[in-house]
Amino acid sequence: MIWKVLYQPSKKESPRRETTHSLYVEADTEVEAHALVEDNTDYDIEFIEPLQGKHLEYEQSSPDYKVTEFNNK
């Protein structure tokens, strides 16, 4: 399943809507998606939502859509 992760680039600054970013990850569960981002970045995760059906199709039509892959050590 594809998950959209909304995050702030830094945990040291107060969250602001204007600085919210998103990335897409593939994982079986929301917990796994959270762990992938948490273990591989310094991002402050705000929200994780599943993408499927028409919602996924809409996101995939964006030129910014790209599934982020992390190198597991």
Buried (B, 14 or more C-beta within 10 A) or exposed (E): BBBBBBBBEEEEEEBEEEEBEBBBBEBEEBEEBBEBBEEBBEBBBBEBEBBEEEEBEEBEEEEEBEEEEEEEE
